Amino acid sequence: MSATADHAEERTNPAARLGFEPGQVVQEIGYDDDVDQDLREGIETVTGQDLVDEDYDDVCDVVLLWFRDEDGDLTDALVDAIGLVDEGGHILLLTPKTGRDGYVEPSDINEAAQTAGLSQTKSINAGKDWAGSRLVTPKAGKR
């Protein structure tokens, strides 16, 4: 694929822009009927694999965590997700954008990530209704 084609895919496929790579195993947690289907399909296109669900019993490269304010304790969800990610992997936390049902304050995300021992490496626009935060363990963040 040419550099121009790579850039075109990044514009049309949000998963490419979010750093997903071919061959990655992506475990999805928090799926509901409000998730961004285009993003999910884009991730599967980039990785070349179906997303695995909460019942997957091995470690993965990325945890895709859809989280809404009413979903419970974010720190607990992040701690649980850490155990699912292979060393060097990361968590992509997706929360509803400002003004949407289930919106989570950025300060709450930052506090929960720090309490769970994670560092936020970047915030991203993950779709029409969802914002994303890329979270890594400190060891993975220093690589």
Summary of the structure (lengths in Angstrom):
residues: 143
radius of gyration: 14.5
end to end distance: 27.6
largest distance: 44.5
contacts: 421
relative contact order: 0.17
helix: 36%
strand: 27%
